[in-house]
Amino acid sequence: MLTLTLATLYLCLAGIGLYLIKQLFAKNHARYPPGPRGLPLVGNIQDIPHVKPWLTFAEWGKKYGDLSHINVLGQHIFVLNSVNIAVEMLDKKSSIYSDRAIFPMSGELMGYNQSLPYLRYGERFRLFRKYCHRIFGNRAAVAVFYPIEEMENRRFLKRVLAEPDRLQAHVRNTAGAIILRICYGYEVKDDNDPLIDIAERALNQAARYGITGDFMVDFLPSLAYVPEWFPGAGFKRIAHGDYDL
């Protein structure tokens, strides 16, 4: 078992080394927007913000302009700090720029890759967007749900009057109740509803693990294939522990 473990370790390290060497000597004459200066081989891996990344991105906007760029282990990341540029690229030229990136940790390993925020541009994505536009895309369509919203708001006000010290829990419960009633026709319980709990856990997972840069597998997707017992593969145990949600 020890021999197999060492052999697997050497193979993985050799693969990572070859990948980095390839990125170092790859001929790429493309001109990219300005951004923080990176290191050899690993690029800007040390510049990826892990806490409140939007603040760092805003600082880059002040220093490098409305469109900045970093390179992390060969993956190019562009940061848009202008509404006009965002509209120009993601709206007017959406067929070119609006595809989703692949997120190995939160998307592939944790199982969110088939949900709308993670879907790559294609037939399934267009079908999802079509249904969303049909149901929520205009005022006339949304007006159908006004009675549900009014009913849940009345229940919300009653709960606030009864227990004003639990305002945050009441807001969370009401938001989930409206969404579940509209999407699935499900009426939530007043307290500790299991589906509300699942939704809250999913949002917490997205906030905690959905930020690119916290896990090396997001920059070296091949790491997704190493076994859970492999040294440094704790991210796989985290992903599999939350996958059943």
Wavefront OBJ file of the C-alpha trace (Angstrom):
o trace
v 0.000 0.000 0.000
v 2.864 2.364 0.870
v 4.575 1.650 -2.460
v 1.360 2.362 -4.352
v 0.877 5.600 -2.426
v 4.390 6.816 -3.198
v 4.054 5.868 -6.854
v 0.777 7.785 -7.129
v 2.360 10.770 -5.379
v 5.319 10.808 -7.762
v 3.047 10.544 -10.790
v 0.883 13.438 -9.630
v 3.902 15.600 -8.832
v 5.427 14.768 -12.212
v 2.165 15.688 -13.952
v 1.973 19.008 -12.121
v 5.613 19.708 -12.954
v 5.087 18.994 -16.643
v 2.006 21.215 -16.687
v 3.898 24.124 -15.129
v 6.826 23.705 -17.519
v 4.437 23.651 -20.458
v 2.825 26.881 -19.268
v 6.248 28.482 -18.835
v 7.463 27.728 -22.352
v 4.149 27.950 -24.183
v 4.224 30.517 -26.956
v 1.439 32.961 -26.317
v 1.658 36.305 -28.053
v -1.773 37.524 -26.993
v -1.852 40.963 -25.428
v -3.811 41.034 -22.181
v -5.095 43.968 -20.133
v -2.848 45.253 -17.335
v -2.834 43.674 -13.896
v -0.647 42.663 -10.961
v 2.746 41.309 -11.960
v 2.895 37.544 -11.462
v 5.625 35.112 -10.516
v 7.311 32.617 -12.849
v 5.384 29.347 -13.332
v 2.599 30.056 -10.827
v 1.623 33.508 -12.083
v -0.640 35.530 -9.784
v -1.542 32.715 -7.420
v -0.551 34.866 -4.437
v -2.703 37.758 -5.614
v -6.024 35.864 -5.498
v -8.089 37.457 -2.692
v -9.764 35.056 -0.271
v -11.568 37.536 1.999
v -13.962 40.129 0.541
v -12.517 39.761 -2.970
v -14.647 42.615 -4.346
v -12.580 45.099 -2.338
v -9.364 43.862 -3.930
v -10.958 43.918 -7.379
v -12.087 47.512 -6.794
v -8.509 48.465 -5.915
v -7.291 46.822 -9.106
v -9.838 48.913 -10.997
v -8.381 52.111 -9.545
v -4.823 51.020 -10.321
v -5.116 49.185 -13.652
v -8.336 50.492 -15.179
v -11.820 49.137 -15.794
v -10.515 45.857 -17.258
v -7.670 44.038 -15.520
v -6.126 40.596 -15.920
v -4.285 37.960 -13.901
v -2.827 34.602 -14.815
v -3.019 31.764 -12.281
v -1.225 28.562 -13.285
v -2.017 29.241 -16.918
v -5.662 30.197 -16.390
v -6.521 33.740 -17.423
v -8.924 35.696 -15.233
v -10.394 39.058 -16.246
v -11.871 41.505 -13.756
v -14.467 44.024 -14.970
v -14.782 47.209 -12.931
v -17.129 49.114 -15.232
v -20.854 48.734 -15.831
v -20.412 49.930 -19.412
v -17.769 47.315 -20.178
v -19.844 44.613 -18.476
v -22.888 45.505 -20.602
v -20.792 45.731 -23.768
v -19.169 42.331 -23.253
v -21.754 40.264 -21.371
v -24.943 41.679 -22.894
v -24.263 43.039 -26.367
v -21.668 40.342 -27.127
v -23.137 37.626 -24.939
v -22.709 34.925 -27.578
v -18.938 35.357 -27.223
v -18.332 36.228 -23.588
v -21.255 34.986 -21.472
v -20.277 31.339 -21.147
v -19.566 30.025 -17.650
v -16.163 28.909 -16.524
v -15.708 25.398 -15.148
v -15.475 25.325 -11.343
v -14.051 21.902 -10.391
v -14.657 22.296 -6.651
v -18.127 23.801 -6.281
v -19.381 22.785 -9.712
v -18.053 19.332 -10.555
v -17.139 17.832 -7.166
v -19.961 19.313 -5.096
v -22.570 18.685 -7.786
v -23.792 22.201 -8.595
v -22.664 22.010 -12.230
v -26.221 21.259 -13.452
v -27.782 24.262 -11.728
v -28.431 27.424 -13.744
v -25.625 29.595 -12.257
v -23.032 26.957 -13.253
v -24.428 25.763 -16.593
v -22.204 26.161 -19.637
v -23.740 27.920 -22.620
v -25.654 25.363 -24.656
v -29.053 23.774 -25.243
v -29.771 23.042 -21.568
v -28.814 26.592 -20.571
v -31.016 28.128 -23.281
v -33.919 25.921 -22.194
v -33.544 27.031 -18.566
v -33.397 30.674 -19.586
v -36.475 30.237 -21.783
v -38.528 28.845 -18.900
v -37.285 31.517 -16.482
v -38.223 34.268 -18.934
v -41.647 32.724 -19.485
v -42.382 32.612 -15.748
v -40.539 35.687 -14.425
v -39.630 37.656 -17.537
v -42.283 40.390 -17.474
v -44.702 42.142 -15.121
v -47.747 40.321 -16.416
v -46.153 36.951 -15.677
v -44.999 37.995 -12.204
v -48.418 39.427 -11.323
v -49.783 35.883 -11.165
v -47.765 35.339 -8.002
v -48.926 38.452 -6.137
v -51.534 36.528 -4.057
v -48.851 34.120 -2.849
v -46.547 36.986 -1.896
v -49.334 38.822 -0.055
v -50.328 35.701 1.877
v -46.744 34.968 2.950
v -46.201 38.616 3.895
v -49.226 38.487 6.201
v -47.825 35.373 7.835
v -44.474 37.142 8.130
v -46.003 40.138 9.923
v -47.848 37.868 12.351
v -44.607 36.041 13.188
v -42.776 39.331 13.725
v -45.493 40.557 16.093
v -45.374 37.291 18.022
v -41.566 37.007 18.174
v -39.891 40.305 17.224
v -36.492 39.137 18.482
v -36.316 36.507 15.701
v -36.580 38.953 12.795
v -33.735 37.439 10.761
v -35.231 33.949 11.011
v -38.640 35.284 9.956
v -37.171 37.025 6.898
v -35.320 33.854 5.900
v -38.434 31.751 6.361
v -40.622 34.110 4.339
v -38.192 34.383 1.418
v -37.892 30.613 1.246
v -41.642 30.150 1.593
v -42.378 32.408 -1.392
v -39.774 30.725 -3.602
v -40.851 27.184 -2.708
v -44.557 27.988 -3.118
v -44.052 29.562 -6.556
v -41.610 26.970 -7.894
v -42.929 23.756 -6.352
v -46.335 24.545 -4.810
v -44.883 23.601 -1.426
v -46.192 25.289 1.725
v -43.523 25.596 4.392
v -43.989 25.050 8.085
v -43.859 27.997 10.437
v -40.583 26.881 12.049
v -37.723 24.529 11.223
v -39.002 23.513 7.826
v -36.623 20.896 6.336
v -36.583 22.410 2.844
v -35.788 25.870 4.211
v -32.919 24.292 6.130
v -31.597 22.589 2.971
v -31.772 25.847 1.005
v -29.897 27.721 3.732
v -27.186 25.064 3.862
v -26.808 25.230 0.070
v -26.413 29.018 0.176
v -23.842 28.708 2.953
v -21.910 26.182 0.868
v -21.957 28.479 -2.155
v -20.701 31.400 -0.068
v -18.015 29.315 1.625
v -16.715 27.105 -1.190
v -17.869 28.860 -4.358
v -15.109 31.486 -4.405
v -12.458 30.537 -6.924
v -9.013 30.526 -5.351
v -9.689 28.781 -2.066
v -8.904 25.349 -3.516
v -5.992 24.414 -5.751
v -8.222 22.077 -7.756
v -9.899 25.148 -9.298
v -6.586 25.976 -11.014
v -5.338 22.402 -11.537
v -8.502 20.482 -12.526
v -6.542 17.235 -12.829
v -6.365 17.144 -9.018
v -10.066 16.217 -9.066
v -9.020 12.695 -10.036
v -6.736 11.997 -7.081
v -8.197 9.665 -4.401
v -9.531 11.065 -1.135
v -6.731 9.454 0.885
v -4.093 11.251 -1.175
v -2.036 13.822 0.787
v -3.514 17.287 0.279
v -6.815 15.946 -1.073
v -8.875 17.183 1.849
v -10.936 19.215 -0.613
v -12.411 15.959 -1.947
v -13.583 14.929 1.514
v -15.182 18.358 1.930
v -16.902 18.089 -1.460
v -18.172 14.547 -0.959
v -19.339 15.365 2.544
v -21.615 18.082 1.121
v -22.533 16.422 -2.187
v -25.588 14.605 -0.822
v -27.226 17.905 0.073
l 1 2 3 4 5 6 7 8 9 10 11 12 13 14 15 16 17 18 19 20 21 22 23 24 25 26 27 28 29 30 31 32 33 34 35 36 37 38 39 40 41 42 43 44 45 46 47 48 49 50 51 52 53 54 55 56 57 58 59 60 61 62 63 64 65 66 67 68 69 70 71 72 73 74 75 76 77 78 79 80 81 82 83 84 85 86 87 88 89 90 91 92 93 94 95 96 97 98 99 100 101 102 103 104 105 106 107 108 109 110 111 112 113 114 115 116 117 118 119 120 121 122 123 124 125 126 127 128 129 130 131 132 133 134 135 136 137 138 139 140 141 142 143 144 145 146 147 148 149 150 151 152 153 154 155 156 157 158 159 160 161 162 163 164 165 166 167 168 169 170 171 172 173 174 175 176 177 178 179 180 181 182 183 184 185 186 187 188 189 190 191 192 193 194 195 196 197 198 199 200 201 202 203 204 205 206 207 208 209 210 211 212 213 214 215 216 217 218 219 220 221 222 223 224 225 226 227 228 229 230 231 232 233 234 235 236 237 238 239 240 241 242 243 244 245
